[in-house]
Amino acid sequence: MATLKEIWAFILSEAGQRLIQNIIAVVALLFAIRGVRNWSRERRDLRRAELAEKTLVASYRAKDAIGFVRSPFGWGGEGATRKRGQNETADQTQALDSAFAPIERLNKASDIFEEVQSLRYSISAAFNPAAARPLSVFMEVRAEIIAACHSKMHDVNQPGPMNDAAIARSERTDAVIWEGYGEPEKIVPRIDQAITDLEKSFRPHVEASFRLARFWRWPNWLSWGKKPMETR
């Protein structure tokens, strides 16, 4: 077994110095690799947090848009963008415009639903397809409203009085188109459940990003002599 004097002599020797330099280089490399990995993980977490925040904002906007589309209150001139038929009567025009109004409202909010559709793919890639599933609810409701409006317009164009089957179908479509028409209301609970599911999945990522941002703030001593920023 080497004595302390021999160990010390080896450390001071040229071979010992080279060994120490190699050890220091290896340790520095390990720390550098760990730092890069941590940085990469933090960048990934921040990216996920930004995507989570966008998803929640888009879902709130989509909920408000659907509420506006399904509002039974109308405004003058709604449905005027619908292409008129050649032989429409005045009563048919009024009924068809009324049935087309929700589609017209959806067209005005098209950018919101385009964003929701785009986020479905982004969420599936960054998280998993199950996390994106609640976003599909908004697109499904949108499609159901459009289909119900077309069904309503089809019934208006039918000659003669409506039979019992047509009346029942009209009531079902009205329950889809207009909020509060059907009992029980079926669209609003689906939207609310989608919001709840999205909050459960993405709210923790948003809050974690706030904690990470606070962690990386400059120390107070770097801003010595300056007034602290107020939180508004």
Secondary structure by P-SEA (a helix, b strand, c coil): cccaaaaaaaaacaaaaaaaaaaaaaaaaaaaaaaaaaaaaaaaaaaaaaaaaaaaaaaaaaaaaaaaaacccccccccccccccccccaaaaaaaaaaaaaaaaaaaaaaaaaaaaaaaaaaaaacccccaaaaaaaaaaaaaaaaaaaaaaaaaaccccccaaaaaaaaaaaaaccccccccccaaaaaaaaaaaaaaccaaaaaaaaaaaaaacccccccccccccccc
